Amino acid sequence: MSYIKWFEAHGKKHAKIMQKLKDKTDDEVIEYFRFENMVKNEPEFCPLYEKNKKCHDYEDLNCYLCACPNFRFDDDGFKKQEDKTLFSYCSIDSKDGSQFIGDTYIHQNCAGCIVPHREKYIKKNFSRDWFEVMKNVKQG
């Protein structure tokens, strides 16, 4: 699946949940997106939920920003680095991020980073419109 297809599909799933939560306060919405609650109440939101598995090993994982506002992607690639195409990167160059490098491609690997999954970060960057928070992610 391309980045853009995932991005658009995920944004629609997010909006559907937000519609259900329209009468909740911002804090209640953020609380709703806690991993334990999402596994129970929104099993279709993430394929890992059916295995009760987290994408990041973090006790207080919050899934509101499943994708990170600091992630940048371009399905056509940003540039060539030697003989490989750079398709994604971290705009803040998180010390906990890394790159997944294949024969012809480079992708950002966010598995070690929990920046967008902390409630303090979510509150600082919160919008009820996920696409607004993520407006700088999609390039090209």
C-alpha positions in Angstrom: 0.0 0.0 0.0 1.3 3.4 -0.9 1.8 6.1 1.8 -1.0 8.3 0.3 -3.5 5.4 0.2 -2.8 4.6 3.9 -2.9 8.3 4.9 -6.3 8.9 3.2 -7.8 5.7 4.6 -6.5 6.3 8.1 -7.8 9.9 8.1 -11.2 8.6 7.2 -11.2 6.1 10.0 -10.1 8.8 12.4 -12.9 11.2 11.3 -15.5 8.4 11.8 -14.4 8.0 15.4 -14.3 11.7 15.9 -17.9 12.0 14.7 -18.9 9.6 17.5 -17.0 11.7 20.0 -18.3 15.1 18.9 -20.0 15.8 22.3 -16.8 15.0 24.2 -14.3 17.5 25.5 -10.8 17.6 24.0 -9.4 15.9 27.0 -12.1 13.2 26.8 -11.3 12.6 23.1 -7.6 12.2 23.9 -8.4 9.8 26.8 -10.6 7.8 24.4 -7.7 7.2 22.1 -5.7 5.4 24.8 -4.5 2.1 23.6 -6.4 0.0 26.0 -9.7 1.7 25.2 -9.1 1.6 21.4 -8.4 -2.2 21.5 -11.7 -2.7 23.2 -13.9 -0.1 21.4 -12.3 0.4 18.0 -10.8 -2.9 16.9 -10.9 -1.9 13.2 -8.7 1.2 13.7 -5.5 -0.8 13.7 -4.6 -4.3 12.5 -2.4 -4.8 15.7 -5.4 -4.4 17.9 -6.7 -7.9 17.1 -3.5 -9.3 18.6 -3.6 -6.8 21.5 -0.2 -5.7 20.3 1.3 -2.2 20.5 3.3 -0.6 17.7 5.6 1.0 20.3 6.6 -0.5 23.6 5.3 2.3 25.8 3.0 1.9 28.8 0.9 5.0 28.3 0.5 4.6 24.5 -2.0 7.0 23.0 -3.2 6.3 19.4 -4.7 9.7 18.6 -1.6 10.5 16.4 -1.1 7.0 15.0 0.9 8.7 12.3 3.3 11.4 13.3 3.0 15.1 12.3 6.8 15.1 11.9 6.8 12.3 9.3 7.3 13.4 5.7 6.5 11.2 2.7 6.4 11.4 -1.1 5.3 8.3 -2.9 7.4 9.5 -5.9 10.5 10.0 -3.7 12.2 13.1 -2.5 15.6 12.6 -4.0 18.2 10.0 -4.9 20.9 9.2 -2.3 23.5 7.3 -4.3 21.4 4.6 -6.1 18.5 4.7 -3.6 15.3 6.8 -3.5 14.4 8.5 -0.3 10.7 8.1 0.2 10.2 9.3 3.8 12.0 11.0 6.6 11.6 12.6 10.1 11.4 16.4 10.0 12.8 16.7 13.5 15.4 13.9 13.0 14.3 12.2 16.2 17.2 10.5 18.0 14.9 7.5 18.4 14.1 7.2 14.7 16.2 5.4 12.1 16.1 4.6 8.4 15.1 1.3 6.8 17.5 1.0 3.8 16.8 -1.5 1.0 18.5 -2.1 -2.3 16.7 0.7 -4.0 14.9 2.7 -1.3 15.1 4.5 2.0 12.2 4.8 4.4 11.9 6.3 7.8 11.6 3.8 10.6 9.7 5.2 13.5 9.4 2.0 15.5 11.7 3.3 18.3 10.1 6.7 18.6 7.1 7.6 20.8 7.0 11.4 20.3 3.4 11.5 18.9 2.1 8.9 21.4 2.5 11.0 24.5 -0.6 12.8 25.7 1.4 15.9 26.5 2.5 16.1 22.8 -1.0 15.3 21.6 -2.5 18.1 23.7 0.1 20.6 22.4 -0.7 19.7 18.7 -4.4 18.8 19.1 -7.0 19.4 16.5 -10.3 17.5 16.1 -9.4 17.4 12.4 -6.6 14.8 12.1 -5.8 16.0 8.6 -5.1 19.5 10.0 -2.6 18.1 12.5 -1.0 16.1 9.6 -1.1 18.9 7.0 2.7 19.0 6.5 3.2 15.2 6.2 2.2 14.7 2.6 4.7 16.1 0.1 4.8 16.4 -3.6 
